[in-house]
Amino acid sequence: MPTIDPGTILPNLILGVLAVAVGIPIVIYRRGLFRATVRNLEAVNRRSSKAVSRPSSPFWVGTAGVAFVVLGMIMVAGAVLGAVQLAA
């Protein structure tokens, strides 16, 4: 198993927890976030708002939230693994 650089333990832990903490509300409030995005685009340009809202849906906003959670968990696991390797 490759060793993990001890200098990456703390940043991985901090950013991993932050990614999980941001990803969970994105998944929970995906419909509202999608509607707010379309509404804000409508304020700028009605044509671009329609172009964005046609092929997309709240599903893709939720997918981005799930990606945040998964990446955060991978980062936290790497930090824990690095701490275990450092302690050994």
N, C-alpha and C positions, 0 to 999 in steps of 0.2 A: 504494500500500500504506500502511495507517495506521501511524503511528509508535508504538512501544511506550515507555511511560514508564520511564525509567531506574531509578526507585525500585522497580519490580516485578521487576527482573532477579534479584536475589539471593533474594528470597522464593520466586519461581517455581522457581528452580534447587534450593533446599533442599527445599521441599515436594514438588516433582516427583520428585526422587530418592527421597525418603522414601515417596511413594505407590507408586512402582515396587517399592521394597524391601519394602513391606508386602504388595502385591498378589501378588507371585510366590509367597510361602509360602502365602497363602490359596488360590491355585489348586492348589498341590501337595498341601496337607493338607485339602482341602475335605471329604472324607468324615469324617475325625476331628473336624474343627470342627463339622460338622453333628451327629454323634453326641454330642459334648460339650454342645452347645446343648440338644439334646433331653433328655439326662441331667440337666443342671442344672435345666431346667424341671420335670422329673419330681420332683426333690427339693423343689421349692416347691409344685407342684400337679399331680397326675397328670392331671387333666382337661385343663388347658391344654397339657400336654406332648403329649397325644394330638391335640389340636386343631391344634397347630403342626406336628407331624410328618406328619399326613395329607396336606395339600395341598403341602407343600414337599419338597425333596430336596437332595442334595448338589450337584446341577446349579446351583441358584440361588446357593449359596455360591460356587461357581466363577465364576459370572457376575459376582458382586460383585467378586471378585478380578481378573477381566479388566477390569472397569470401572476399578478402581484403577490398573491398569497403563496403560490407555489414557489416562486423565486425567493421570497422571504424565508420560507421554511428551509429551502436548500441552503441559504446563507447562514441561518441559525445552526443548522446541522453541521455545516463546515466549521463554524466557530466552536461548537461543542467538541467536535472531533479534534480540532487544533488544540483546544485546552487539554483534552485527554492525552494527546500526544506530548504536549509540553510537560504535563505532570508526570508522565511515565519515565 
